[in-house]
Amino acid sequence: MIHSHVILFSVLLLSICQIKQSKSSFITQEVELPPGQECVMTPVVHVLKHPGCQPQLIPSYACIGKCTSYLQVSGSKIWQMERSCNCCQESGEREATVDLYCPEAKKEENRYRKVVTKAPLECMCRPCGTIDSNAIIPQETVGYAEEGPLHNHFRKSF
């Protein structure tokens, strides 16, 4: 009897707390976290690719970690379930513009393609779901010439 409740609990939790993955044109690197790691903003490097353009390394950040989620029988209404699904998500976004070099472009003025990239501003455990797009804070690419092409791409402002 207890075993069947554990299976039901697991199936309900998996069906309620699904991680939504978006399709992107980035190739991402795997980041390993120590056991028990909470939701943190972690530096990552993406490879931005576009047909006819040279791939470019893009330094960025990702929200990685774990958050508490549960599903349990209600204490006051035993015929109902109480659920709390929290996911490691961004709390606001920032944007940066990247210029991709496209040597196969037919016209000289089309050799550079501007691409807008996004990165989290902060990370935190939040109810699973989508973020309001009005929370985006634009931030232009800065410091390209100081110490190589990846220097200060997403400099965090305080």
Backbone as CSV, one residue per row, in Angstrom:
resi,resn,N_x,N_y,N_z,CA_x,CA_y,CA_z,C_x,C_y,C_z
1,MET,0.831,-1.194,0.000,0.000,0.000,0.000,0.873,1.254,0.000
2,ILE,1.874,1.323,0.867,2.763,2.481,0.924,3.544,2.597,-0.379
3,HIS,3.981,1.449,-0.929,4.754,1.449,-2.173,3.946,2.069,-3.319
4,SER,2.641,1.739,-3.410,1.822,2.296,-4.489,1.642,3.805,-4.334
5,HIS,1.593,4.317,-3.100,1.488,5.769,-2.885,2.773,6.476,-3.304
6,VAL,3.927,5.830,-3.076,5.204,6.415,-3.483,5.275,6.509,-5.003
7,ILE,4.826,5.467,-5.689,4.825,5.483,-7.151,3.873,6.564,-7.656
8,LEU,2.660,6.639,-7.081,1.705,7.670,-7.475,2.286,9.057,-7.232
9,PHE,2.921,9.256,-6.090,3.562,10.538,-5.755,4.609,10.891,-6.801
10,SER,5.447,9.923,-7.180,6.506,10.180,-8.161,5.927,10.525,-9.525
11,VAL,4.904,9.798,-9.963,4.298,10.056,-11.262,3.635,11.431,-11.271
12,LEU,2.907,11.766,-10.215,2.269,13.085,-10.147,3.298,14.197,-10.134
13,LEU,4.359,14.031,-9.359,5.391,15.059,-9.278,6.058,15.255,-10.634
14,LEU,6.362,14.161,-11.325,6.989,14.277,-12.640,6.047,14.911,-13.654
15,SER,4.758,14.613,-13.563,3.831,15.180,-14.536,3.513,16.638,-14.241
16,ILE,3.644,17.072,-13.000,3.329,18.453,-12.636,4.537,19.355,-12.789
17,CYS,5.700,18.920,-12.375,6.908,19.756,-12.384,7.782,19.395,-13.574
18,GLN,7.381,19.785,-14.763,8.174,19.499,-15.947,9.101,20.661,-16.224
19,ILE,10.314,20.349,-16.625,11.270,21.382,-17.018,11.035,21.684,-18.484
20,LYS,10.804,22.958,-18.786,10.566,23.358,-20.170,11.891,23.743,-20.801
21,GLN,12.186,23.151,-21.953,13.427,23.453,-22.659,13.094,24.224,-23.928
22,SER,13.819,25.273,-24.178,13.593,26.046,-25.391,14.644,25.675,-26.426
23,LYS,14.258,25.750,-27.687,15.201,25.487,-28.770,16.014,26.744,-29.002
24,SER,17.305,26.590,-29.212,18.137,27.762,-29.490,19.203,27.382,-30.497
25,SER,19.896,28.389,-30.998,20.949,28.146,-31.972,22.314,28.091,-31.294
26,PHE,22.318,27.819,-30.011,23.556,27.753,-29.256,23.960,26.306,-29.025
27,ILE,25.267,26.064,-29.001,25.799,24.799,-28.521,26.299,25.106,-27.122
28,THR,25.855,24.362,-26.141,26.203,24.694,-24.761,27.182,23.685,-24.189
29,GLN,27.861,24.104,-23.154,28.786,23.220,-22.461,28.091,22.642,-21.242
30,GLU,28.522,21.464,-20.812,27.983,20.886,-19.593,28.691,21.493,-18.397
31,VAL,27.915,21.780,-17.361,28.472,22.330,-16.135,28.096,21.383,-15.010
32,GLU,29.088,20.876,-14.294,28.820,19.978,-13.183,28.871,20.750,-11.880
33,LEU,27.879,20.506,-11.031,27.815,21.163,-9.731,28.040,20.140,-8.635
34,PRO,28.625,20.566,-7.520,28.782,19.653,-6.397,27.418,19.233,-5.862
35,PRO,27.319,18.054,-5.237,26.042,17.608,-4.677,25.496,18.640,-3.688
36,GLY,24.186,18.849,-3.732,23.547,19.775,-2.807,23.627,21.229,-3.223
37,GLN,24.149,21.514,-4.416,24.322,22.902,-4.864,22.965,23.566,-5.083
38,GLU,22.781,24.737,-4.518,21.550,25.502,-4.697,21.564,26.221,-6.047
39,CYS,20.513,26.912,-6.326,20.353,27.654,-7.582,21.333,28.822,-7.620
40,VAL,22.264,28.804,-8.580,23.270,29.862,-8.685,23.454,30.268,-10.147
41,MET,23.932,31.503,-10.351,24.288,31.966,-11.686,25.705,31.487,-11.960
42,THR,25.876,30.729,-13.037,27.139,30.078,-13.349,27.658,30.558,-14.703
43,PRO,28.948,30.929,-14.788,29.501,31.324,-16.094,29.534,30.128,-17.050
44,VAL,29.142,30.358,-18.292,29.176,29.333,-19.337,29.682,29.983,-20.623
45,VAL,30.031,29.164,-21.596,30.428,29.658,-22.909,29.558,28.951,-23.944
46,HIS,28.899,29.735,-24.792,28.084,29.203,-25.879,28.852,29.373,-27.184
47,VAL,28.554,28.527,-28.159,29.083,28.702,-29.510,27.901,29.126,-30.370
48,LEU,27.937,30.368,-30.824,26.860,30.912,-31.646,27.157,30.597,-33.106
49,LYS,26.206,29.924,-33.766,26.381,29.542,-35.169,25.231,30.089,-35.996
50,HIS,25.562,30.501,-37.212,24.549,30.939,-38.171,25.056,30.534,-39.554
51,PRO,24.177,30.027,-40.435,24.626,29.603,-41.767,25.363,30.723,-42.504
52,GLY,26.534,30.399,-43.045,27.336,31.357,-43.795,28.218,32.247,-42.938
53,CYS,28.153,32.089,-41.619,28.947,32.920,-40.705,29.928,32.045,-39.928
54,GLN,30.999,32.669,-39.467,31.967,31.948,-38.647,31.420,31.800,-37.230
55,PRO,31.508,30.593,-36.644,31.045,30.401,-35.264,31.818,31.317,-34.310
56,GLN,31.149,31.768,-33.274,31.798,32.664,-32.321,31.497,32.212,-30.896
57,LEU,32.541,32.216,-30.063,32.372,31.897,-28.650,31.722,33.081,-27.948
58,ILE,30.685,32.805,-27.165,29.952,33.850,-26.458,29.964,33.528,-24.967
59,PRO,30.659,34.321,-24.153,30.592,34.093,-22.711,29.229,34.544,-22.196
60,SER,28.680,33.794,-21.281,27.360,34.117,-20.774,27.208,33.537,-19.376
61,TYR,25.984,33.498,-18.906,25.663,32.903,-17.613,24.443,32.021,-17.785
62,ALA,24.316,31.037,-16.902,23.151,30.162,-16.875,22.725,29.980,-15.425
63,CYS,21.443,29.764,-15.216,20.928,29.454,-13.883,20.963,27.938,-13.735
64,ILE,21.783,27.471,-12.815,21.976,26.036,-12.638,21.880,25.715,-11.153
65,GLY,21.228,24.632,-10.841,21.122,24.202,-9.452,19.798,23.514,-9.205
66,LYS,19.496,23.313,-7.937,18.258,22.617,-7.607,17.428,23.451,-6.646
67,CYS,16.140,23.192,-6.683,15.187,23.887,-5.824,14.224,22.852,-5.244
68,THR,13.594,23.194,-4.159,12.682,22.274,-3.491,11.321,22.265,-4.179
69,SER,10.810,21.068,-4.441,9.459,20.873,-4.964,8.836,19.715,-4.206
70,TYR,7.522,19.761,-4.048,6.864,18.651,-3.362,5.415,18.528,-3.809
71,LEU,4.846,17.362,-3.527,3.439,17.078,-3.728,3.012,16.255,-2.531
72,GLN,1.948,16.672,-1.854,1.513,15.938,-0.666,-0.001,16.026,-0.537
73,VAL,-0.555,15.101,0.251,-1.980,15.135,0.544,-2.240,16.333,1.448
74,SER,-3.312,17.067,1.166,-3.667,18.237,1.960,-3.971,17.825,3.395
75,GLY,-3.494,18.614,4.351,-3.762,18.330,5.763,-5.204,18.584,6.143
76,SER,-5.861,19.534,5.483,-7.242,19.874,5.831,-8.270,19.198,4.918
77,LYS,-7.889,18.873,3.687,-8.797,18.231,2.728,-8.081,17.026,2.144
78,ILE,-8.253,15.864,2.779,-7.456,14.690,2.403,-7.757,14.189,0.994
79,TRP,-8.814,14.659,0.350,-9.125,14.279,-1.023,-8.418,15.176,-2.044
80,GLN,-7.658,16.166,-1.553,-6.936,17.062,-2.447,-5.431,16.944,-2.230
81,MET,-4.697,17.349,-3.244,-3.236,17.351,-3.167,-2.746,18.794,-3.100
82,GLU,-1.691,19.034,-2.324,-1.008,20.325,-2.290,0.303,20.154,-3.032
83,ARG,0.597,21.084,-3.907,1.837,20.971,-4.671,2.583,22.288,-4.654
84,SER,3.879,22.157,-4.683,4.758,23.318,-4.780,5.906,22.923,-5.701
85,CYS,5.950,23.525,-6.869,6.994,23.224,-7.850,7.871,24.461,-8.016
86,ASN,9.113,24.372,-7.616,10.063,25.476,-7.756,11.187,25.049,-8.681
87,CYS,11.606,25.966,-9.537,12.666,25.703,-10.506,13.727,26.793,-10.407
88,CYS,14.954,26.438,-10.741,16.060,27.395,-10.773,15.897,28.222,-12.046
89,GLN,15.528,29.512,-11.884,15.228,30.363,-13.031,15.879,31.727,-12.886
90,GLU,15.878,32.449,-13.992,16.392,33.811,-13.989,15.393,34.739,-13.317
91,SER,15.925,35.774,-12.713,15.111,36.852,-12.170,15.536,38.099,-12.936
92,GLY,14.956,38.291,-14.081,15.348,39.367,-14.978,16.392,38.883,-15.970
93,GLU,16.466,39.558,-17.089,17.424,39.214,-18.142,18.162,40.462,-18.582
94,ARG,19.305,40.248,-19.187,20.039,41.339,-19.824,20.342,40.915,-21.253
95,GLU,20.487,41.885,-22.118,20.754,41.626,-23.525,22.114,42.186,-23.904
96,ALA,22.709,41.584,-24.913,23.947,42.103,-25.501,23.884,41.823,-27.001
97,THR,24.524,42.666,-27.776,24.560,42.499,-29.222,25.923,41.949,-29.626
98,VAL,25.903,40.918,-30.465,27.128,40.276,-30.940,27.171,40.424,-32.456
99,ASP,28.343,40.755,-33.002,28.530,40.828,-34.449,29.174,39.538,-34.930
100,LEU,28.468,38.802,-35.803,29.023,37.597,-36.413,29.615,37.968,-37.768
101,TYR,30.807,37.451,-38.065,31.444,37.685,-39.357,30.943,36.627,-40.333
102,CYS,30.391,37.087,-41.449,29.805,36.197,-42.449,30.523,36.395,-43.786
103,PRO,31.644,35.702,-44.012,32.444,35.920,-45.220,31.734,35.499,-46.506
104,GLU,30.723,34.651,-46.422,30.030,34.177,-47.622,28.910,35.118,-48.071
105,ALA,28.732,36.246,-47.389,27.682,37.202,-47.769,27.992,37.793,-49.140
106,LYS,26.969,38.001,-49.941,27.159,38.497,-51.308,27.516,39.977,-51.345
107,LYS,26.964,40.762,-50.450,27.248,42.193,-50.424,28.185,42.506,-49.268
108,GLU,29.035,43.493,-49.475,30.010,43.895,-48.456,29.323,44.333,-47.163
109,GLU,28.188,45.043,-47.276,27.529,45.551,-46.073,26.857,44.449,-45.249
110,ASN,26.694,43.267,-45.830,26.074,42.153,-45.107,27.095,41.198,-44.491
111,ARG,28.364,41.559,-44.483,29.398,40.657,-43.963,29.330,40.497,-42.443
112,TYR,28.725,41.448,-41.766,28.576,41.348,-40.313,27.092,41.293,-39.977
113,ARG,26.726,40.290,-39.217,25.327,40.100,-38.832,25.199,40.349,-37.333
114,LYS,24.316,41.260,-36.946,24.089,41.553,-35.531,23.105,40.540,-34.959
115,VAL,23.485,39.937,-33.831,22.639,38.966,-33.150,22.484,39.421,-31.708
116,VAL,21.254,39.441,-31.214,20.997,39.817,-29.825,21.003,38.549,-28.981
117,THR,21.817,38.537,-27.933,21.874,37.404,-27.015,21.315,37.839,-25.668
118,LYS,20.898,36.875,-24.873,20.342,37.162,-23.548,21.060,36.326,-22.506
119,ALA,21.095,36.851,-21.290,21.679,36.143,-20.154,20.883,36.527,-18.915
120,PRO,20.862,35.655,-17.905,20.139,36.006,-16.679,20.818,37.148,-15.939
121,LEU,20.013,37.978,-15.290,20.525,39.050,-14.448,20.857,38.494,-13.066
122,GLU,19.969,37.658,-12.544,20.170,36.945,-11.286,19.450,35.611,-11.392
123,CYS,19.762,34.688,-10.481,19.095,33.390,-10.454,18.490,33.153,-9.078
124,MET,17.344,32.484,-9.071,16.708,32.171,-7.799,15.691,31.055,-7.998
125,CYS,15.312,30.405,-6.901,14.253,29.406,-6.951,12.925,30.151,-7.034
126,ARG,12.156,29.847,-8.076,10.871,30.506,-8.306,9.859,29.451,-8.724
127,PRO,8.571,29.746,-8.592,7.578,28.790,-9.090,7.837,28.492,-10.564
128,CYS,7.747,27.226,-10.934,8.017,26.820,-12.311,7.036,27.504,-13.257
129,GLY,7.530,27.985,-14.378,6.712,28.682,-15.362,7.574,29.621,-16.159
130,THR,6.934,30.546,-16.848,7.665,31.473,-17.700,7.878,32.806,-17.002
131,ILE,8.814,33.578,-17.532,9.169,34.892,-17.008,8.468,35.964,-17.840
132,ASP,8.049,37.032,-17.210,7.462,38.170,-17.910,8.538,38.831,-18.763
133,SER,8.289,38.957,-20.062,9.305,39.521,-20.957,9.575,40.999,-20.681
134,ASN,8.733,41.676,-19.921,8.969,43.079,-19.571,10.089,43.236,-18.553
135,ALA,10.574,42.120,-17.977,11.640,42.186,-16.980,13.026,42.258,-17.619
136,ILE,13.105,42.293,-18.954,14.393,42.316,-19.652,15.035,43.692,-19.507
137,ILE,16.319,43.698,-19.146,17.078,44.938,-19.021,18.152,44.939,-20.100
138,PRO,18.063,45.821,-21.122,19.074,45.839,-22.179,20.451,46.249,-21.652
139,GLN,21.472,45.623,-22.185,22.846,45.984,-21.844,23.696,45.701,-23.068
140,GLU,24.337,46.703,-23.593,25.130,46.531,-24.803,26.476,45.886,-24.491
141,THR,27.037,45.257,-25.503,28.359,44.666,-25.388,29.388,45.762,-25.146
142,VAL,30.264,45.550,-24.166,31.285,46.553,-23.848,32.643,45.889,-23.695
143,GLY,33.701,46.654,-23.870,35.046,46.184,-23.552,35.631,45.170,-24.504
144,TYR,35.172,45.096,-25.747,35.700,44.087,-26.660,37.203,44.219,-26.889
145,ALA,37.727,45.426,-26.958,39.124,45.622,-27.347,40.102,45.529,-26.182
146,GLU,39.638,45.508,-24.940,40.546,45.592,-23.798,41.449,44.366,-23.630
147,GLU,40.848,43.168,-23.589,41.652,41.958,-23.363,41.167,40.803,-24.227
148,GLY,40.946,41.037,-25.476,40.510,39.965,-26.352,39.013,40.045,-26.615
149,PRO,38.526,39.209,-27.533,37.152,39.319,-28.001,36.100,38.931,-26.967
150,LEU,36.460,38.232,-25.894,35.456,37.792,-24.936,35.449,38.605,-23.653
151,HIS,36.323,39.588,-23.541,36.453,40.350,-22.306,35.205,41.201,-22.041
152,ASN,34.651,41.078,-20.876,33.528,41.903,-20.402,32.267,41.806,-21.252
153,HIS,32.048,40.682,-21.895,30.869,40.566,-22.745,29.584,40.808,-21.945
154,PHE,29.449,40.137,-20.834,28.308,40.345,-19.946,28.835,40.773,-18.592
155,ARG,29.277,41.996,-18.475,29.787,42.485,-17.203,28.600,42.770,-16.297
156,LYS,28.595,42.188,-15.106,27.503,42.373,-14.162,27.649,43.725,-13.485
157,SER,26.589,44.520,-13.528,26.633,45.833,-12.880,26.003,45.737,-11.501
158,PHE,26.550,46.466,-10.554,26.046,46.430,-9.181,25.435,47.750,-8.804
